[in-house]
Amino acid sequence: MRDLKVVDVARSVGTSPATFYQYFHDVEEAVLALSDAVGEETAPLQAMVAGDWSGLDGLAVVRRFVEEAKTTVSLSHPNIVPV
């Protein structure tokens, strides 16, 4: 993260460093905000991972996890094509 610069982040999302600074103090603050957002988006997946995957229902749990993960990613990131 030390090599990540505001100008690089701004360019990658099609905006300017000035706009970046309207929302974030620095790159670290932006990364922390992103981390919080990802944590909120993936909370249902985290609960599934913490559950029991063994026994006869294990395969069904894995299938539900995969479907939930595809849905979570596609809703939050529509440019990513699920496989």
Long-range contacts (C-beta under 8 A, 24 or more apart in sequence): 1-27, 1-28, 1-31, 4-31, 41-72, 41-76, 42-72, 44-68, 44-72, 45-69, 45-72
